[in-house]
Amino acid sequence: MRAASLCVWLAGAAVMLVVACHPDPSTPRGTAEGFLDAHYVHIDLPSALPLTSGLAHHKVESEMELVKGVPIDDTTRKPTVHYTLLEEHPDGSDAVTYVYRGSIAVEGAESFERRWMVTVRREPEGWRVTNYQEFEQ
């Protein structure tokens, strides 16, 4: 019984550690990383869209139009994507630009890296991604 209790405790601690590693979604960084998760990690453009405004909103809508009719589901060969924050550039108290390094691996292909620049701004409804760009290493 003691071993089972220890396992339950360790599992709970692991979950808390994973949750603690993600920034608060109501913060600029949390918004940027929520966008990266939706857009690049989960390839879920409809989930990324509400995190955007302005130019970024237009870009995601355009990407959604490009993949309209192309099913992205459990049978889709999706890449494994991990990213790391490289730089943070505040612009006053209402905007921050982040630079991330993304590592992308697709089964059966050579992995590669990209850099993503994500700008978030404070808007009446909260922080929103207003622009993003992808660069080759």
C-alpha positions as CSV (number, residue, x, y, z in Angstrom):
1,M,0.0,0.0,0.0
2,R,2.9,2.4,0.8
3,A,4.4,1.9,-2.7
4,A,1.0,2.6,-4.3
5,S,0.7,5.9,-2.3
6,L,4.3,6.9,-3.3
7,C,3.5,6.3,-7.0
8,V,0.3,8.4,-6.7
9,W,2.3,11.2,-5.0
10,L,5.1,11.0,-7.6
11,A,2.5,11.1,-10.5
12,G,0.8,14.2,-8.9
13,A,4.2,15.9,-8.4
14,A,5.1,15.2,-12.1
15,V,1.8,16.8,-13.3
16,M,2.4,19.8,-11.1
17,L,5.9,20.2,-12.4
18,V,4.7,20.1,-16.0
19,V,2.0,22.7,-15.3
20,A,4.5,24.9,-13.5
21,C,6.8,25.0,-16.5
22,H,4.2,26.8,-18.7
23,P,3.8,30.5,-18.2
24,D,0.4,31.9,-17.1
25,P,-1.7,32.3,-20.3
26,S,-2.8,35.8,-19.2
27,T,0.8,37.0,-19.5
28,P,2.6,38.1,-22.7
29,R,4.9,35.1,-22.6
30,G,2.0,32.7,-21.8
31,T,0.1,34.1,-24.8
32,A,3.1,33.8,-27.1
33,E,3.7,30.2,-26.0
34,G,0.0,29.3,-26.2
35,F,0.1,30.5,-29.8
36,L,3.2,28.5,-30.6
37,D,1.6,25.4,-29.0
38,A,-1.6,25.7,-31.0
39,H,0.0,26.8,-34.3
40,Y,3.2,24.8,-34.5
41,V,3.0,22.0,-31.9
42,H,-0.6,20.9,-32.3
43,I,-1.2,22.3,-35.8
44,D,-4.5,23.6,-34.7
45,L,-5.0,26.9,-36.5
46,P,-8.6,27.4,-35.2
47,S,-7.2,27.3,-31.6
48,A,-4.4,29.7,-32.5
49,L,-6.8,32.3,-34.1
50,P,-8.4,33.6,-30.8
51,L,-4.9,34.4,-29.5
52,T,-4.3,36.8,-32.3
53,S,-5.3,40.2,-33.6
54,G,-4.3,42.5,-36.5
55,L,-1.7,41.1,-38.9
56,A,-1.3,37.8,-37.0
57,H,-5.0,37.2,-37.2
58,H,-5.0,37.8,-40.9
59,K,-2.0,35.5,-41.4
60,V,-3.7,32.6,-39.5
61,E,-6.9,33.2,-41.4
62,S,-4.9,33.0,-44.7
63,E,-3.2,29.8,-43.5
64,M,-6.6,28.3,-42.6
65,E,-7.8,29.1,-46.1
66,L,-4.8,27.4,-47.7
67,V,-5.5,24.2,-45.8
68,K,-9.2,24.3,-46.2
69,G,-10.5,20.8,-47.2
70,V,-7.2,19.1,-46.1
71,P,-8.0,17.0,-43.1
72,I,-5.5,17.3,-40.2
73,D,-6.5,14.5,-37.8
74,D,-5.1,11.5,-35.9
75,T,-4.0,9.9,-39.2
76,T,-1.9,12.9,-40.3
77,R,1.8,12.4,-40.0
78,K,2.5,15.4,-37.7
79,P,6.0,16.6,-36.7
80,T,7.3,16.6,-33.1
81,V,8.0,20.2,-32.2
82,H,9.9,21.6,-29.3
83,Y,10.9,25.2,-28.7
84,T,13.1,27.3,-26.4
85,L,12.9,31.0,-25.6
86,L,16.1,32.7,-26.8
87,E,15.3,36.4,-26.4
88,E,12.7,38.7,-24.9
89,H,12.4,42.4,-26.1
90,P,9.9,44.5,-24.1
91,D,8.6,47.6,-25.9
92,G,7.2,49.6,-23.0
93,S,4.6,48.0,-20.8
94,D,2.2,47.1,-23.7
95,A,4.2,45.0,-26.1
96,V,6.9,42.3,-26.1
97,T,8.7,40.5,-28.9
98,Y,10.0,37.0,-28.2
99,V,12.5,35.0,-30.3
100,Y,12.3,31.2,-30.0
101,R,14.3,28.3,-31.4
102,G,12.1,25.6,-32.7
103,S,13.3,22.0,-33.3
104,I,11.1,20.1,-35.7
105,A,11.3,16.3,-36.3
106,V,9.2,14.3,-38.8
107,E,9.3,10.6,-38.7
108,G,11.3,9.3,-41.7
109,A,12.9,12.7,-42.4
110,E,15.8,14.7,-41.2
111,S,15.0,17.1,-38.3
112,F,15.5,20.8,-38.7
113,E,15.4,24.1,-36.8
114,R,13.6,27.3,-37.2
115,R,13.4,30.6,-35.3
116,W,10.1,32.2,-34.6
117,M,9.7,35.8,-33.7
118,V,6.4,36.5,-31.9
119,T,5.1,39.9,-31.0
120,V,2.3,40.3,-28.4
121,R,0.5,43.4,-27.4
122,R,-1.9,44.3,-24.6
123,E,-5.4,44.8,-26.0
124,P,-8.7,45.5,-24.2
125,E,-9.5,41.8,-24.2
126,G,-6.0,40.8,-23.0
127,W,-2.6,40.0,-24.5
128,R,-2.8,39.0,-28.2
129,V,-0.2,37.9,-30.8
130,T,-0.1,40.7,-33.3
131,N,2.6,39.4,-35.6
132,Y,4.8,36.4,-36.1
133,Q,7.6,35.4,-38.5
134,E,9.5,32.2,-39.1
135,F,13.2,32.2,-40.1
136,E,15.6,29.5,-41.2
137,Q,18.5,29.0,-38.8
